[in-house]
């Protein structure tokens, strides 16, 4: 259902690897991995992110810094950008470190209202 939207986002990014729409409960709603990038298990990445994101959201609440809207995880071989859609769902985009993070954030901001309307 959301796969085409995720694919459109990932395929428009040079260095885009995968995208996932996931609940904070760790259950994926839909996902897309670019052909040739199947070595990345975006489902597992999403499940692990869901747990970490839940903890970070709790910390943000305790610190009274406001609602968490975006999160970026940057590692040597992969960068994962997370945008929160609702209290229960987020969309994540995995890109290579050489990718344009600004473009990734921009595409995620365009995609967010579209997915929110369909949730």
Secondary structure, 3 states (H helix, E strand, C coil): CCHHHHHHHHHCCCCEEEEEEEECCCCEEEEEECCCCCCCCHHHHHHHHHHHHHHHHHHHHHHCCCCCCEEEEECCCCEEEEEECCCCEEEEEEECCCCCHHHHHHHHHHHHHHHHHHC
